[in-house]
């Protein structure tokens, strides 16, 4: 891939239903290489569904979703081609509990990218250093704190050398004093130029790293704006209500 | 603005009493001073003493069983009953029992004492069935091999990541060696001309029980896993085939499966080239128990968090890679008790093959008793003998499972 594919992610009039429930309503969104897009909104607004569509963990019924040049749909090859370059971090970490930290990191590069064991371990240690946790490589996930587990999960996704990182409420399941260590890693990642699509309620984080902030409600994108506009002069009254609810002590 | 992340506030002041001046000075000093005044450390208390001596235990026990007159009476009554049963067993099984192989002594002790001489007289028939007398060392060697492997598998080393593969291969090789030992042929080839070849219908007793049970456990487990994966798969045709198979087989008694494998299958075959009766029966038990295994495995698959599958998918692992490396290791760890339950049931169900004229342990005992009117009255002793053998193997299996569970719980 010599020239960058832009936009890396493009939603064109995407609609999704769960049964009769209209979960995503006419989503139009472009994410360019290097952009960091933060999605926020109340629970049940479809923000997780939207982000999970990007690596085909959810399917959609109408419209078109193109990721890294591949149109997602029934084509299994396209799905695999997309997943090869899209990393994901989950709210509940979803580390493999029966494998050590190192094995968690080397499993996919060895099995799906065909790396040799030593090469995979080399990459794994690089990424563990990046998330400041290399000394825990031989432990099992249950032996780590929540913040450490989430950093391992980030490292695991990075081992695939992704072009895009998806974060689905990465700090929501963490104790308050562990949130910062995960956000620090994410800020470093953003500064390194990673393309990020992130569902979060950490508004300070959004303010400091976001290229754009999106508010979703009831399956719709209500507002899409750069952070300085989004936080200081939001256009939509729903955004104003959402922000004032967040700022209430 | 108050949602801005503050640097992780170091708050050792909450735990260590003397506030470090530097820390206290670094942010709101009055706050820390206030906390320091409010905070009062509670002195550590000693651990409550646990009484472990026998007198203390007895005192606790007496509190449970002697509080009310009626309870005391019940306790006493049941204790007497237990004593009575124990003395009966002791009298019959040891004190009045005949241990030497002496039919006359057994006859005069009938009704009062056990005749263990019967086991001494008939043990070769019970253990090795109709296998040619001169060649029975091959049976003994086969059983010793299987026992050795079981012993190794009970040990804590066998299932460590270092030895797991070796253990599995050792079982495969043991299976092949036992097959060669028992038949005198290696996979149908006459490569051991020194030993007479022995037809499988003459195999019997303990080796047959072990071959049938261990063989069908080894074959039914992978088949059950595949069936469970099929039943939970999203492909409708595969799913319905697996559901149909499982429900059909579970709805049929094992005896009828054995009958079909033994008598009907050869009738349905176009030529006389039907596989050996032992293989047919082994496959029958395997097909039968695979259905049960499948449902146990399905329970384990359902217990694995959905997030595990999503994580594997997001890492672009394929279906088989995901099952092999992520889902199954966790699912199988959940279901060890259920699987061993299944294995033990298979082990004991092999006694049903008697009805198709394969004389495994139970059947061989029947042969031994029915063939000799002199020793026939002592069937109780014979059944106790094979019950002990069954118990030994089932207990060994349960130890293997506890060992595995322990290993998996420790990580």
Interface residues (C-beta under 8 A of the other chain):
Chain A: X55 X56 X57 X80 X83 X84 X86 X87 X88 X90 X92 X94 X95 X96 X97 X98 X107 X108 X111 X112 X140 X156 X157 X160 X166 X177 X179 X180 X181 X183 X202 X203 X204 X205 X207 X246 X247 X249
Chain B: X1 X2 X3 X4 X5 X7 X8 X305 X307 X308 X310 X311 X312 X313 X314 X315 X316 X317 X318 X321 X325 X326 X329 X330 X333 X408 X411
